[in-house]
Amino acid sequence: MEKAKISANQLFILMVLFELGSALLVPLAIRAKQDAWLAILLGMLGSFVLFLVYHKLYTYYPNLLPTEYMQKILGKVLGTVLAFVYILYFMYDASRVLRDFGEMLLTFAYPDTPLFIANALLMLVIVYTVRKGIEVIARSGELLFIFMYVLAVAGFILINSSGLIEFKNLQPVLEDGFLPSVKVAVSETLYFPFTEAIVFTMILPYLNNPKKAKVTMLCATGLSGINLVITMLINISVLGVNLTARSQFPLLSTVASIQVADFLERLDVFFMLAMVIGIFLKITVLFYAATIGTANLFKVKSPSRLSYPLGIVILFLSITIASNFQEHLHEGLHVAKVVLHIPLFTIIPPILLFVAFINNKKKHQGKHI
């Protein structure tokens, strides 16, 4: 492990920016139509339960990375295999978010730029940041957090000033009952973006006050959940359900429709900065977790050495992951959920916790004897 420490406030900021990340871009939970906000809220509440599982595992092994304690819980061979699967997932997820970034940039700002160039430029900055370590990542997060929220408040004021919000687009509430929102929460929003934050189990050992871990994780998820609810309420109010569902990047479409006093318009390019901040932090956290996890698993003394080869893998994976954006979205919503999200977020962690609990109980009984 890197000899570094971060504060609870820094962990909070990193988690909020991570969970907002690419989730601000897409029409999140739009299958629930005008009740998308409710599906996001339910997904957030469901993730609280899983975060308590992740946190409990951390309390059993506060000074170990998950790549280490998986080997303690399951044994050397099985633990190493599982740890490697999680590292591969972090790299895969980073490549998916990088693809989101490239597609957004090409759609709204640089249509003639090759996807590889756009992705490579961001990846260069991320590799440099990861090489500097978790403390630099956390301090970068603090600066970018302020900038992002200034943009968010400015955007909210401008959308209100433009008179674009039509509350009737949010009606009727619960048109088809409560069940569709629950289905979308269980099948989508629980995994993306909330329980993706399982990656922070790789960062918790760096926390300078372990007692604050649980409250910090839950509060960060709560704030990002509320922000995503507000974002989807605004998108649907401005664009309507159908247009929000058809739009690749509804928030940028919403911002593009701002027109104040005949001179403030086409602000979507400006607000892309906020999107880039979230995406940058999300990829950085995933990439950092993959780097230290790989270094820990394969006993590499200098994790920074791995940043270049792993960065190149993520970059090429982001290009080859899908032949077009629609295929990319389909893979994320359907294939990745079944193959990766459900087992890695909701099945394996409770099993690990159960085995860790049994092992811990035996150890205590052995001491009393």
Protein Blocks (a to p, Z undefined) as FASTA:
>chain_A
ZZddddfklmmmmmmmmmnmmmmmpcghklnmmmlmmmmmmmmmmmmmmmmmmmmmmmmm
mmbcfklmmmmmnojklmmmmmmmmmmmmmmmmmmmmmmmmmmmmmmmmmmbcfklmmmm
mmmmmmmmmmnojklmmmmmmmmmmmmmmmmmmmmmmmmmnomacfklmpcehklojklm
mmmmmmmmmmmmmlmmmmmmmmmmmpmblklmmmmmmmmmmmmmmmmmmmmmmmmmmnom
mlmmmpmblmlmmmmmgcgehlaghkllmmmmmmmmmmmmmmmmmmmmmmmmmmmmnopa
blmlmmmmmmmmmmmmmmmmpmbfklmmmmmmmmmmmmmmmmmmmmmmmmmmmmmmmmmm
mmmmmmmZZ
